[in-house]
Amino acid sequence: MEIFGLVVGSVWDLVFGYLIPFIFVLAIVIFVHEMGHFLVGRWCGVGVDAFSIGFGPEMFGWTDRQGTRWKVSVIPLGGYVKFTGDLNVSSAPDPDELSQMDEATRSRSFHHKSVGRRAMIVAAGPAANFILAILIFAGLAYFNGKQVLEPRVEAVVEGSAAEAAGFEPNDLILSIDGREVVGFSDLQRIVSSSAGDDLVFEVERDGEIETLLVTPVRTEQETAFGRHRIGMIGLQAVNDPQAVRHVTYGPLQSLGHGVSETYFVIDRTVDYLGKLVTGRESADQLSGPIRIAKVSGDVATLGGILGLVSLTALLSVSIGFINLFPVPMLDGGHLLFYAIEAARGRPLSDQAQEIGFRIGLALVLMLMLFVTWNDIINLSA
């Protein structure tokens, strides 16, 4: 009975501690992404055969009055909108169906719309993800505000990069690379994601403005969400309750904050990928579904519902950005095909598009296998 209780407890923790938070976060992001495609497609007069959250066999669903099948499928790692004229869930054209369409069906076919309308429909998915992230960040700022610790230096770690750069106690950090530093947390996240980069600090010292150049040192650090390599320079924040203030945001300020936070995530992602390509970063920091599930559970435990909402915003930005990669199968691959079509005055041949989709599928599958292997290695370390 004791073993049975342990097994039941482990399954309970796995399902309610990790699986449900993971599905909750992912389902919202996927639904919003696909709804972007759906709404703009309907607005452009395109027929929708199916709207699915997940891939594979259908678990349950219903058909609306316009003939769209709304369903939830077995594998919750994505979703799709299948438009009239699509051969499959990747929106590849179906040559046989397209050639046999009557005039009424052609008017509702995705592939008979202008290249501009098709591009709008495809781009609407990532755009919806960015909008969701902006609204979440804005909402959190509007309703909760922000606790801000004054970005003043309490002490400089001996032998650190900050000491070498000339930082001194009581320095007030004003900006980093031209970006305003409002609180010490702004400094921390810029520095942590800039290992090996030269950063230009503007600090106020005894009423004068000083410019200091410092390069964060790459340091491996164990956090509540796993082991990460981050940049550190060796500055300690002030330990004074009087240095903490609560910042509130109005509606427009909240929206601006949402845009700024979304841009920051994209900017750091681009920076990481650039370093990855040039060999300055390791690919073992890439995360897949297993680590995302773990982080979802950890965030739900440590940060509650607000933590999960914040994670939803971060994941929404990431999925929207990744989908813009110019890889067939992804939205960016479709946009690449449409750009070529617009330049040539005619689409690529069916054979060329089919080859492109097969290459894209292979790349996506290889990436999924790689990041899943990364997850297994990192979680077992």
N, C-alpha and C positions, 0 to 999 in steps of 0.2 A: 504493500500500500504506500510505503514511503517513496519508493521509486516511481510509482504511478503519480503521486502528488508532485514530485519533482518534474516529471515529464509534462504534466498538465500545466504546471507553473511556467515552465520554459516556453511551451507553445503559446500560453496566454501572453507572456512578455513579448514574444516575437510578433504575434498578431497585433496586439493593442499598443505595444510599445514602439514598434518600428513599421510594420506593414501598413496599418491604417493611416498613420501620419504621412507616410510616403505616398500612398494612393490619393489621399486628400489633397496634398500639395500638387502632385503631378496631374491629377484629373482637372483641377482648376486651370492650370497653365495650358493643358492640351485643349480643354473646352474653349477657352478664350481664343487660342490660336485658330482653331478650326472654325469658330464662329465668325472670326474676321473674314476668312475665305467665303463662308456661307452668305453673310450679309451683303458683302460687295458683289458676290456672284448673283444673288437674287436681284440686287439693285440694277445689275447690268442685264437682267432678263435671261439668265442662264438657269436651266433646269437642274435640280439637285436630286440624284437618285438615292444617295445614302449619306448619312452623317454618323460617323462612328467614333466613339471613345474607346480606344484599344484596337488591336489587330486580331486576326484569327477568327474562330467560330463565334457566332453571336450567342451571348448569354440571355439577353432579353432586349426587347425593343418594341416599337410601334410604328405605324405608317400614318403620316398626316394626310390632310385632304388634298394636298398637291402632289402626293405620290412619293414623298421623301421618306425613306426608312431611317428612323432614328434608333440607334442601337448602342449597347455596351457590349464589347467583345472581350474575349478571354485574356489576351495579353495586354496589360495596361501601360505599355511603354511607347505610346504614341496614339495617333488617331488620323482620320482622313475625312475629306469631303469628296464624294464621287459625283462628278458632274455628268450631265448628259453628253455622251460621245466619248467618255473616258473608257480606255480598255481595262485599266486596273486602278488600284488605290493611289498609284504614283502619278495619276493624270496623264499617262501616255495615251496618245490618240489611238482609237480603234478604227483602222482603215476600212474594214468590212462594214462596220456599222455606219461610218460616216458616208460611205459611197451609196448606201441604200436608204438614207434618210429622206423622208418627204419634206416638203417645204416648211410645214409647221414645226416639225422636229428640228430642222436645221436652224430655225430662228431661235431655238432654245439651247442649241449645242454650244458648249464652251469653245470648241475648236473652230467654230465658224464666226466667233466674235473677232473684232479687230485686235491687232497685236497690243494696242494700248489698253484695251479693256481687259484682255487676258493678263497683262502685266499688273494692272491694278488689283485684280482678283488675287493673284499669287502674292503680291507684296502686302496685301491686307492682313495675312496671317502673322508675319513678324511684327507689322505695325501694331496689331492688336496686343501682342505681348509687351511691346514697349509702352503702350498706353496703360495697360494693366499695372505695370511696374511703377510708372509715374504716379498713377492714382493711389496705389498702395503707399508709396513713400510719402506722398502729399497728405494722405489721410492720417498716417501715423504722426506726421509732424503737426498737423492741425489739431488733432484730438489729444495728443500726448505731450507735444512740445519736445524739448530736449534738455537734458542736464549737461551743462558745459563746464568743464574744468579749465580755468585760465591757462593758456599755453606758456606758462612761465617755468623756467628751469630752477629746480631745487638744488640739484647737484649734478656734476659731470663725473661719469665713471672713469676711474683712473685707467690709462692705457687704451681708452676707447677711441673710435673714429671721431667722436664729438670733441674729445680733448685735443686730438691732433688738429682738428679744424679751427680751434680757438674759442669754443663755447665756454661761457663762464656762468656760475650761479647767478640767479636773478635776471638772466636774459629773458626777454619777452619775445616769443616767436611771432612775427607778423605775417610772413608768407613763405611759401616753398615753391620755387620755380614759377613765381608769379601768381600762384593760387593762394588766396587768403586763408589763413589759419585762424579759425574762430575758437576752437578748443583744443586741448591736448590730444583728444582722440583723432582729430584731423591729422595732426602730426604723425601719430602712431600708424594710421592706415596708409598714409603716403609713403612713409619710410619703410614699413613692412613689405610693401609691394614693389620696392625700388632697389632691391639688393644689387649692388654692382654699378648702379647709376650715380652719376655726379648730380647732386642736388644743391641748388643755390638757395640759401636761407637768408631772409632779411630779418634781423632782430633789432629790438630796441634795447640799448644799454646806456644807462645814465643820461637819458634824454636824447641820445644820438642814435642814428640808424647805421647799423653795421651789416656788411654783406659777408657771409661765410660759405665756403664750399666744402661739402662733406659727402663721402661715399658710404652708404650703408653696407655693413658687412653681412654676408649671407650666413644665417645661423639656423640650425635645426632646433625646433621647439616643439615640445609635446603640449597639445591643447586638449580641451574637453572633446574636441571633434577629430582627434587624431594627430599624427605627426606632420608638421609643415616646415618648410624652409622659408624663412622670412628675413628681411633686412633689419638690422639694428645699428644704432649709432652710439648709444650709451648716455642718454639723457634721462634724468629722474624728474618726475612731475612734482609740483609743490604739494605738500601734505597739509593743506589748510582748508577747513570747511568754508571759510570766507571767500576762497577762490572759486567756489562752485556757484553757478547761477543757473536759473531755469529760464530757458528761452522759449517764448511762445511765437506762433506763426499765424498770420492772418491768411485768408483764402488765397490771395495771389502769391504771398510769400511761400505758402505751403506748396503751391503748384510749382513755383520756381525751385524749391527744395527738391521736389520729386524729379524734375527734369535734371537737376544737378546730380542727384544720386544715381539716376539711370545712366547719365553720361559717364560718371566716374566708373561704374561697373564695366561699361563698354570699353572705356579708355584703358583700364587695367587689363582687360582681357586681350585687347589688341597688343598691348605692351608685352604681355606674357607670350603670346603666340609669336611675336617678332623675335623675342629672345629664344624661343624654342627653335625657330627656323635657323637662327644664326648660331645655335649651339651654346647659348649663354644660360639656358634653362633646361631642366630635365623633364621628360614627358611623364615621369612617374607621379607628377602632381595632377594629371588629368584624372577626373573622377567619372565613374559609371554608375549604373543603377544601384549597385550594392552599397557603395559608399554614400550615395544620395539618400538611400533608405536609412542607413545608420545615422547620418546627420539629421534627417527628419525626426527620427525617434529621440535623438539627443536634444535637439532644439525643443521638441514638444515637452520633454522632461524638465529642461532647465529654463526655457523661456515661455512655456505655456502657449496659448493660442496666438498671442502677439508675436512670439518668436516664429511660429509657423507661418504667420502672415508675412513677416519680413523675409523668411526663406522663400516663400512663394514669389515675392517680387524679384529676388535675386535669380531664382530659377527661370522666371519668365523672361528676364533680360537675356540670360544665357541661351535659352532655347530660341528666342527670336533672333539673336545674333548668329547662332550656329546655322539656323535655317537659311541665312543669307549667303552662306558659302557657295561659290559657283560650282557645285557638285551636282550632276544629274541625280534625280531622286529627291533632292532638297529644293526648297523654293528658289534659292539662288541659282541653281542649275536651270530651272525653267526660265528665270529672268535672263540668264545668259543666252539661252536658245532664242528668246524673243528679241534680244538686242541684235543677235546675228540676223534674225529674220527681218528686223527693221532696216538693218544696213544693206542686206542683199535684195530686199524687196520681195522675197519669197522665203518660206520656211525651209529648214533643212529637210532632207529626204527622210522618209519613214525609216529606212534602214539605218541612216546615221543617228537618228534620234533613239532607235532601239538599242544600238551599240552604246550610245551615251548612257542610257538608263541602266544597261547591264553593268557598265563600268562603275556608275554611281552606286548601284546596289552592292557591288563587291567592295567598294571603298567604305560604305556605311557599315557593312557587316564586319569588315576588318577592324574598323574603329571601335565598334561595339565589343568585339572580342578582346581588343587591346585594353580598353578601359576597364572591362570586367576583370581581366587578369591583373591589372593594376590594383583594383579594389581588393582582390583576394590577397595579393602580396602585402598590401599596406595594412589590411586588417589582421593578417596573421603575424605581422612583424612585432 
